[in-house]
Amino acid sequence: MKGVRLPRIDKDPELHEMLKKYSRLSYGEIWTDKISGHKVGCISVDEQEAVRKMFGAEKAALAVHDPPYNMVAFQQMSAEEFVQWSFQWVMLTNELLSKNSSLYIWLGADQKNNFSPFAEFILMMGKTPFKSRSFITLRNQRGYGTQKNWMSVRQELLYYTKGLPVFNIEAVYTDIPKAVKGYYKEINGVLTENLERSKSENIRAGNVWIDVQQVFHLMEENVSGCFAQKPLKAIERIVNASSAKGDLVTDFFSHSGTTLLAAEKAGRKCFTIDVDPVYCEITIRRLENFRKYGKAGWGTSNPFEEEIVKDEELQEYLFQKYKIQITNFL
């Protein structure tokens, strides 16, 4: 059934319910991977005792969170409400991280609404034990077109630490070769050119990432049905730079399972949660799909392709609402 892409699941409650019956987790349940020890919990971040129980005595070296900042799929909150809610899971993150650890948070800024909730969130983080380290911008290759404003092509990523966490400098080099020459500096009495002093022929990513392609439907890593999928290359860079092999990585908003997959590829263990059973299932299936086929996603297909072939009710629904004719792809 190659070529059948699912519409956004969050925008279609009826489709969501049809797919939910194929989810192996119900709310409150935890799936444990027998190979690498990963865990996927169908838990709300607000259920702090359940999250603590999932971790047990283990502590994570790295947290990578992509919270739902007033997306369509979630209840709209004011900036103040969002920050109050975020403070709770940030402090829980602090509790579940080791004394030397890193925290990365993807966070949007609504340029139509005074860039909310970016400023409020940053001020809130100043009241936590975390130390601000960098404000990273990931540049999208495509933007949201407009004729009366600057096209929005950025995603904001905040980097915080506590203690003295690992930072693997070799993980931050890009595939882009250095081109700038002519900067000379005297080192031990010898005048050297900047490329001579370099540890690599390629440039570092820095805090503006221009080499990461945003996920679109033709890419292998695409997980159709999801609405806020982060590029695997970006999460791999974070995991490789800010953790060591065997470390525990956590993500409180799993969605398409990118952090779990990045941890798997990098030899780390991941504990991740999502409040929605469907996205928990997608997360688990993405790991299983990678192990079975070596693929990072489903490209132009979808995570439930085998079930759709057998589910006549689901086929009829997709055809009636979206004009997707399943038999054309069998």
C-alpha positions in Angstrom: 0.0 0.0 0.0 2.9 2.3 -0.8 1.9 5.9 -1.5 -1.0 6.2 1.0 -0.4 9.1 3.3 -2.6 9.7 6.4 -4.1 13.1 7.0 -3.3 14.8 10.3 -4.6 12.5 12.9 -5.1 15.3 15.5 -7.5 17.2 13.2 -9.7 14.2 12.6 -11.2 12.7 15.9 -13.1 10.0 14.0 -9.9 8.8 12.2 -8.1 8.9 15.6 -10.6 6.6 17.1 -10.4 4.2 14.2 -6.6 4.0 14.6 -6.7 3.9 18.4 -8.0 0.3 18.4 -4.6 -0.7 16.9 -2.7 0.8 19.8 -1.2 -1.7 22.1 -1.2 0.7 25.0 -4.1 2.1 26.9 -3.7 5.2 29.0 -1.6 4.5 32.1 0.3 1.6 30.5 4.0 1.3 29.8 5.7 -0.6 27.0 9.3 -1.9 27.7 11.6 -2.8 25.0 13.3 -6.1 25.7 16.3 -5.4 23.5 17.6 -2.0 24.6 15.5 -1.2 27.6 13.6 1.7 26.1 10.3 2.6 27.6 7.2 4.2 26.1 4.6 5.3 28.5 1.1 6.3 27.7 1.1 8.9 30.5 0.3 12.6 30.8 3.2 14.8 31.9 0.8 16.1 34.5 0.7 12.6 36.2 4.0 13.2 37.9 3.8 10.1 40.2 3.3 7.9 37.2 6.3 9.4 35.4 8.4 8.9 38.5 7.3 5.3 38.8 8.3 4.7 35.2 11.8 6.0 35.9 12.2 4.2 39.2 15.8 4.9 40.5 17.2 5.8 37.0 18.3 9.2 36.1 18.6 10.7 32.6 21.7 12.5 31.3 19.7 14.4 28.7 16.1 15.6 28.2 14.8 16.7 24.8 11.3 18.2 25.0 9.0 19.5 22.3 5.9 20.8 24.2 2.6 21.6 22.5 2.6 25.3 22.5 -1.0 26.1 21.6 -1.1 23.8 18.6 -4.5 23.1 17.0 -4.5 19.6 18.6 -4.4 20.9 22.1 -6.5 23.2 24.3 -5.6 26.8 23.7 -3.8 28.4 26.7 -2.8 31.9 27.5 0.9 32.5 27.8 0.6 32.7 31.6 -1.3 29.4 31.7 1.2 27.7 29.4 4.2 28.9 31.5 2.6 27.8 34.8 1.9 24.4 33.2 5.5 24.2 31.8 7.1 25.1 35.1 5.6 21.8 36.6 7.1 19.5 33.9 10.4 21.5 33.8 10.8 20.9 37.6 9.9 17.2 37.1 12.6 17.0 34.4 15.1 18.5 36.9 14.2 15.8 39.4 14.6 13.0 36.9 17.9 14.3 35.4 21.3 13.4 36.9 23.4 16.1 38.6 25.3 16.6 35.4 22.9 16.8 32.6 21.4 18.8 29.7 18.0 20.0 28.7 16.8 21.0 25.2 13.4 22.5 24.6 11.8 23.3 21.2 9.7 26.4 21.6 7.8 28.5 19.1 7.2 32.2 19.1 3.9 33.4 17.7 4.8 36.4 15.7 1.1 37.3 15.3 0.7 37.4 19.1 3.6 39.4 20.5 5.9 36.4 20.1 4.1 34.5 22.8 5.0 32.4 24.8 8.7 32.7 24.1 9.6 35.6 26.3 7.4 34.4 29.2 8.9 30.9 29.0 12.5 32.2 29.1 11.8 34.4 32.1 10.2 31.3 33.8 13.3 29.2 33.1 15.3 31.8 35.1 13.5 30.6 38.2 14.5 27.0 37.7 17.9 25.3 38.6 18.9 25.2 35.0 21.6 27.4 33.5 21.0 28.9 30.1 23.7 27.9 27.6 22.4 28.7 24.0 19.5 29.8 21.9 19.7 27.7 18.8 17.8 28.4 15.6 17.1 25.6 13.1 16.5 27.1 9.6 13.7 25.5 7.6 14.3 25.2 3.9 10.7 26.1 3.3 8.7 28.7 5.1 5.2 29.9 5.6 4.7 32.2 2.6 3.5 35.8 3.1 3.4 38.8 0.9 3.3 41.4 3.7 5.9 40.1 6.2 9.2 38.3 6.4 8.7 34.6 5.6 9.0 32.5 8.8 11.8 29.9 8.3 13.0 29.3 11.8 12.5 27.0 14.7 13.7 27.9 18.2 15.6 25.5 20.4 16.7 26.4 23.9 19.7 24.7 25.5 20.1 24.5 29.3 22.4 22.5 31.6 22.9 21.7 35.2 26.2 20.7 36.8 29.0 19.8 34.3 27.4 17.6 31.6 29.2 16.0 28.8 29.5 17.9 25.5 31.1 15.9 22.7 32.6 18.6 20.4 33.2 16.1 17.6 29.4 15.7 17.3 28.8 19.3 16.3 30.6 19.4 13.0 28.5 19.6 9.9 29.1 18.2 6.4 29.8 21.8 5.1 33.5 22.4 4.3 35.3 25.4 5.5 35.8 28.0 2.9 36.9 31.2 4.7 40.7 31.6 4.7 43.1 34.3 5.6 42.6 34.8 9.3 46.1 34.5 10.8 47.1 34.2 14.4 50.4 33.7 16.2 50.6 30.3 18.0 53.8 29.6 20.0 55.7 32.1 17.9 54.4 30.7 14.6 52.0 32.6 12.4 49.2 30.2 11.4 46.2 30.5 9.1 42.8 29.6 10.5 42.5 26.3 8.6 45.8 25.2 9.9 44.5 25.6 13.5 41.3 23.8 12.8 40.3 20.4 14.3 38.2 19.7 11.2 37.9 20.6 7.6 34.2 21.2 8.1 32.4 24.0 10.0 30.7 23.6 13.3 26.9 23.8 13.5 27.1 26.7 15.9 23.7 28.0 17.2 22.2 28.5 13.7 21.6 25.2 12.0 21.4 25.6 8.3 22.2 22.0 7.3 19.2 20.2 8.6 16.3 19.5 6.2 12.8 19.9 7.7 10.7 16.8 7.3 8.4 16.7 4.2 6.3 13.9 2.7 8.9 12.6 0.2 11.6 12.0 2.8 12.0 8.4 4.1 11.8 9.6 7.7 8.4 11.1 7.2 5.6 9.8 9.5 2.4 10.8 7.9 -0.5 11.7 10.3 1.9 13.5 12.6 1.9 17.3 12.7 5.1 18.5 14.5 7.8 16.0 13.5 11.3 17.2 14.2 14.1 16.2 11.8 16.0 13.1 12.9 19.3 14.7 12.1 18.7 17.5 14.5 17.8 15.2 17.4 20.8 12.9 16.6 23.0 15.9 16.8 21.6 16.8 20.3 21.9 13.2 21.5 25.4 12.7 20.2 26.7 16.0 21.6 25.0 16.0 25.0 25.1 12.4 26.1 27.4 9.3 26.1 26.8 5.8 24.9 24.7 3.9 27.4 23.2 7.1 28.9 19.5 7.5 29.5 17.7 10.1 27.3 14.1 11.3 28.0 11.4 13.0 26.1 8.0 14.0 27.7 6.3 14.6 24.3 7.1 11.7 22.1 4.6 12.3 19.2 6.4 10.7 16.2 9.1 9.0 18.3 12.1 10.9 16.9 14.0 11.1 20.2 13.5 7.3 20.8 14.8 6.5 17.3 17.8 8.9 17.7 18.7 7.3 21.0 18.4 3.8 19.4 20.8 4.8 16.6 23.3 6.4 19.0 23.4 3.5 21.5 21.5 5.3 24.2 18.4 4.2 26.2 15.2 6.3 26.0 12.3 6.7 28.3 9.6 8.7 26.5 5.9 9.4 27.2 2.9 10.7 25.3 -0.7 11.2 26.5 -2.1 9.8 23.3 -2.2 6.0 22.7 -2.0 6.5 18.9 1.2 8.4 19.1 2.6 5.9 21.6 1.9 3.2 19.1 3.5 5.2 16.2 6.6 5.7 18.4 6.9 1.9 19.1 6.2 1.0 15.5 8.8 3.5 14.3 11.5 1.7 16.4 10.3 -1.7 15.2 10.2 -0.5 11.5 13.8 0.8 11.8 15.0 -2.5 13.3 13.2 -4.6 10.7 13.9 -2.6 7.6 16.6 0.0 8.5 14.2 2.8 7.6 13.7 6.0 9.7 10.0 6.3 8.7 7.4 5.4 6.1 8.0 8.0 3.5 4.9 8.3 1.3 3.1 5.6 3.2 2.1 5.4 6.9 2.6 3.4 10.1 -0.8 1.6 9.9 -0.5 0.4 6.3 -1.0 -3.3 7.1 -4.1 -2.7 9.2 -5.7 -0.4 6.6 -5.4 -3.1 4.0 -7.6 -5.4 6.2 -10.0 -2.8 7.7 -12.8 -2.2 5.2 -14.5 0.4 7.5 -11.3 2.5 7.6 -10.8 2.1 3.9 -14.3 3.4 3.3 -13.8 6.3 5.7 -10.6 7.4 4.0 -12.2 7.2 0.6 -15.4 9.1 1.5 -13.7 11.9 3.4 -10.3 12.2 1.6 -10.9 10.3 -1.7 -8.1 8.0 -0.9 -8.7 4.8 -2.9 -6.7 2.1 -1.1 -7.1 -0.6 -3.8 -5.1 1.6 -6.1 -2.0 1.0 -4.0 -2.3 -2.7 -3.2 
